[in-house]
Amino acid sequence: MEIRQLRYFASIVEHGSIGKAALELGMVTSALSQQITRLETELATRLLQRTSTGVVPTAAGIAFLKQAQLALRHIDDAALAARQARLSGHVSVGMASSTAGVMGLAFMQAMHERYPEVRLRMVESLSGHLGAMLGARQIDLAILFQEEPAQRWSVLPLLDERLFVIGAPALAGMPVARQARLGKLGDLPLILPTRKHGLRSLLDSAFRHAGYTPNIVLEVDGLPMLMDAVRAGMGATIQPGAVLARAENADLASVPVADGDASRPNLIVSVSDDELSPAGLAARVLLAEVARTQVGQGRWPGATLRGTGLHEN
């Protein structure tokens, strides 16, 4: 038995007609009639008596209606109480700079709108630093790019990001094809993070797989400063598409990397569920919702959503 069937039955009795009730409920008459037949089958008794002018409840229908209306009032009261009970508390959320560019403001606005009494703390840092902060319980959840099996974390696979070669349009050596292969970049000057950065580790592995020795002319760990150098024409970089979401990078040329291993997973990682506060649980759900919206509306270049099944290490 479903709550909607109770509402359907109460509406039919109120109108004395399946057709009129269907019109109010925005349903096809046959579909509404089928729902009542299923309800009567489940209860093993007839609830409505068909007449020449419509329908009237049977004795069993009258008894059922009384209890159904009482149940519906309780359900409506419960829903009202849930809406009026404002979630409070605090939650701290970490994002890498590239992720923050496409997710940070949208998430902060969504949290402010939906949970105005939750105090939100945002931390922007390298993914490795965020993982260490999560392990030390200095933040509640973060978007990370790899799991750490030794940690007792709750992990929600979110999406995969394709990497792009990004540079000034006039930069010599910038790829002009629709896709770029790492082994075909030639002497293109590259500006990359240092080896302690997770993205650099991913790229080094992809370079080895492609048999390519990159022409790295500058190493910069901070994304804002790295992109300053790219915009100044000092070299190109290889970054996830989220970097392109920032307005200051709109005039840069970008070509997706075709190599299959040149992609980066994004995971919503939090302390275990038994440690996560109600505010933290709500923030985790909203974080995934905002990410889906950004991808669905084309605001996250190169991102592909994953099936999000939560698991714990």
N, C-alpha and C positions, 0 to 999 in steps of 0.2 A: 504494500500500500504506500502511495506517495502523497506528499502534502498537496501537490497540485490537484490530485483526484478529489481531495476533500473540498478544495475551492471550486472545482468543476461541479460537484454534486450540489453544494450550497447555492451556486449561481443558478443551476437548473431549477431547483425548488423555488427560489425567489422569483424567477421569471415564469415558472409554470410551462416552460417550453425549452426544448433542446436547441431549437433554431435561434431563439432570441438570446439564450445564454451564449451560444457559439459566436453570435454577432458581437456581443459585449466583450467576450474573451479574445476576439480576433482569431477564431479558429474555424475550420471547416466543420459543418454539422456532422458529417460522417465520422470525422476524427474524434469529436467530443462524444458522440454516441458509443464509439468503440472503447473509449476510456471508461465510460460508465459500465459497459458490459464486462470489461476486465475486472472492475471493482466488484461487481455483483458476483462474478465467478469466484473471486478470491474469498468473498464473504459467504459464498454458497447460499445466498438468499437474494430475492428480488427487492430492490429498493424503490423502483419507480413503476407506476402503473400508467400505461399509455391510454389516453382517452381521445375522443374525437376533437377536442379543443387543445390538447397538449399533453402534459404529464402531471401526475400528482404522486406524492410519496406514499408508499405502502406503510403499514404499521411498523415494519422493520425499518423503513426509510425515515419515518418520523423519529424513532429512537436513535437511529444512527446520526441524523441531522443534529440533534441536540448535543451529542458528544463531539461531533465534527466541528460545530461552531465554537464549542468550548476550547477544543484543541487549537483551532485557528486563532482564537484570541490570545492564547498562551504563546503561540508562535510569533504573532505580531508584537506582543509585549517584549518577547525575548529579542527580536530584531531591533526594536526601538531602544532597548537598554544597551545593546551592543553599539548602536550608532552614537548614543549619547555618552557612552563611557570613553573618554579621551585617553589614548595611550600616552604615557609619560615615561620619564626616565632619560637615559642617555645612551648613545652608541657611537663608536669610533670606526671609521671606514677608511681603508687605504687604497690608493690607486697609483699606478705608475704614471709618469707625465703624459705619455702618449694616450693612455686610456682616459686620463682626466680631461684631455682636450675634447673628446667626443662624448664623455659620460658625466664629467664632474658637475657642470652647471645644471644639466638636465636632472640629475639625481638630487642635487640639493634643492632645486625648485619643487620636485615631486615630494620629497620628504617634508618640506615646509608646508605644502598644500595639504597633504594627507595627514601628517602627524605634527601639527604645529607645536605641541607641547613636549616633543622629544628633542633634547639638546643633541645636536649632531656635531661631531668633530671629524673633520676631513684631514687626511694625511697624504701628501704627494711625495713619493720617493721611489727609489729603485725597487724593482720587484724583490730582489734578494733581501734588501733592508726591511721591506714590508713583511716578508716571511719570518725574519728574525723577530720583528716586533710582535707578530702574531704568536710565535712560539713563547715569547716572554709575557704574553697577555697584556701587551701595551696597546693593542687595538683588538677590536672584536671580529672584524672580517675585512677581507681585501680581495681585489681581483689580481690573481697571480697567474704565472705562465707555466708553472710546473708544480707537481705534487712533491711532498717530502714524506715518504712512507713511514719514517720514524716518528712523525708527529701525529698526535691524536686529533685530527682535524675532520670537520665535515666539508665535503668537496662536492660542488655542483658544476659539472661541465657546462660551459656557457656558449662559446663560439670559437671558431678558428679564423685567424686573420691572415690574409695573403700579404706578402711583402711586396714593396714597390721600390724601384729605383727612382729617386727624387732629386731633382736638381734644377738650376736655372735653365730656362729654355735655350739660352745662347751658349751654354757650357760645351766646350769641345768634347766629343766622345759620348754625349748623352744618346741613349738608344732612340731610334726613330720608329722602330717597328711597334706593332700592337702589343707584343710581349717581349720580354728580355730574358735571355738565358745567362746564368752567371759565367759560364765558360766563354761567352762571346763579348764580355764587357771590355776586353782589351786593356788599354792603359787608362781607362776612365779613372780620374782621381777620386778617391773615396774618403769620406769623413765618417768615421764609425766610433762607437763607444769602445772603451778599453776592454780587455779580456775578462775583467771581473763582472762585466755586464752580461745578463742572461741572453740578450739578443745577439751579442757578439759571439757567444758560444754556439748559438744556433747557426749563425752565419759562417763561422769557421768550419763547422761540420759540413755545411752545404758547399762551401768552397772546395773542401777536400774531395767531396763526392763528385764535384764537377771537374776536378783536376785543374783548378784555377788558382793562380796566385794573385790576389788583389793588389792594386796600386793604392795603398793606404797612405794618404798625405797628411792626415791629421786625426788624432784621437781625442774625443770629447765625451765625458760622461753625462753632463747636464744637457737634457734635450733642448731647452731654449737656446743655450749658447751654441750647440751643435747646429741647430736650424738657422741661427744668425749667420754662421759661416757658409751654410749652403745657399742662403738667399744672397749673400755677398758674392757668390760665384767662385768660392774657393775650392769647391769640389761638390760631388754628388754624395748622397747617402742612400742606405737601404734601410727602410723603416716600414712598420705596418701602416695600413691605410688610415688609421686613426689620426696620424700626424697631419694628414691633409684636411682634417675637419676644422683646424684653426684658421681663422680668417687671414692671418698674416702669411699663410702658405698657399693661398688660393692661386697665386700667379706662377707657382712653380710647375715645371713639367713633371709628369709621373708616368711610369710604365710598369705594369705588373710583372713580377718575376715568374717565369714559367716553370722553374724547377719545382718538382713536387714536394721536396723537403724544405722549401723556403716558405714555411707558414708557421704561425705561432698560435698555440692553443690558449684560450682564456678560461680561467676557472674562478668561480666564486668560492673562496675558502674562508672558513670561519672556525672559531673554537668549537668544540663538540657541542651538540645540541643541548646537553644537560648543563652546560656552562653558559649558553647564550641566553641573554635576557629576552623578555617579550619584545622590547624595542629592537634588539638585535635580530630576532626572528622576522619582525616586520620589515626591517631594513633589507634583509637578505632577499625576501620575496620581491620587494620593490626594486631592488638593484637589478634583478633578472628581468623584471617587467620593463624597466627603462631601457635596458640593453636591447630587448626584443623590439621595442618601439623605435629606437635609433636605427637599428638594422632595417626594420620594415619600412621606414620612411626614407631610406637611402642616405642616411647621415653618417654611416660608418663604412667608408669605402673598403671593399675587399673582404668584408666580414660575412661569414656563413654560420648561421645558428646551428647548434647541436641539439639533440634530444637531451633535455635536462633531467637527469636522474640523480638524486642526491645519494651520496654514499659516504661512509666514514672510513678513514684509514685504520 
